[in-house]
């Protein structure tokens, strides 16, 4: 056997090496079960849909970085013909609903922030007997009030950012 391996023609070595390092190409299938769990598999089974991936696996590559460190925008590719489409009217209605929900959440957070500011301002005058006897309890309550205040401020900033992204 060793004799035969030694007799391997030198011209075949590059071909064999090329075959060994070629990437494996396989179809990918996506299956969604009755609970909404998504599974990706490489064998077709009943109820699974074939996923189209362009050569070079662009979905798996990280976004290219510009010289300033920012991500460069990705070039969008055409959706498959079987991809569900939403007409412009339905999308506009969804966008309007999203904006209304964000505005409602923003006004609720602003009310909660105002309430927490009043609560924090009145914290000294609303000290309980236990807090007067144990000042550490009062300090802990002030800390919780301040944390809650910061949380509402962060929520407001995030909601304003999202609202800025809507049309």
Helices and strands as residue ranges (DSSP letters): H 2-6, H 10-21, E 28-32, E 38-41, E 49-51, G 58-60, H 88-121, H 129-133, H 135-165
